[in-house]
Structures are given as structure tokens and as C-alpha cells.
């Protein structure tokens, strides 16, 4: 899967470079896609659902990695689970 992702990125960079002279490009990883998905989903689903989508065992992990939910919500979840 990583090899396919690398090939897709190389093709996209080549196509973009054909249209523009100076194209800054940072090679991404599959994990970057996971982080992007988690960040985008954090804006739309409750944290307890995001925890399941991301496969985290603890909601604290989700709150730490995806603050897009809002820090006030993350703090309330941490307080609730530590009580």
C-alpha cells in the first residue's frame, strides 16, 4: 500500500510540475492520511465516536491527538473519565 501511495504522489507531483515551474513538494505517508482523516472527522463527530473510528482504546488518546473537537470538550472528557 505504501508503494502505491508513493506512486500516486510521484504522479501527482509530475503532473503539477508540468503545469508550474517551481513546485514545493513534501512527500507524505499513509499515516499522514490517517491524521488528516482524524482531524477532519473531529470537526463533525463526537469524540466518543471518533475514538472508535480511529481505533483508540482510550478516549484520552483521541483527545490528545485530535484537538479539533475543541479544547473545552477535550478537557471535559478528561475530567469525566478521571473522576
FENVEN-V541129 format. One record per backbone hydrogen bond with DSSP energy under -0.5 kcal/mol. CO is the residue of the C=O (numbers start at 1). NH is the residue of the N-H. If there is no record, write none. Layout:
co:nh
CO:NH
CO:NH
This chain:
co:nh
1:5
2:6
3:7
4:8
5:9
6:10
7:11
8:12
9:13
10:14
11:15
12:16
13:17
14:18
15:19
16:19
16:20
21:23
22:24
25:27
29:33
30:34
31:35
32:36
33:37
34:38
35:39
36:40
37:41
38:42
39:43
40:43
41:44
41:45
46:49
46:50
47:51
48:52
49:53
50:54
51:55
51:56
52:55
58:61
58:62
59:63
60:64
61:65
62:66
66:69
67:70
70:74
71:75
72:76
73:77
74:78
75:79
76:80
77:81
78:82
79:83
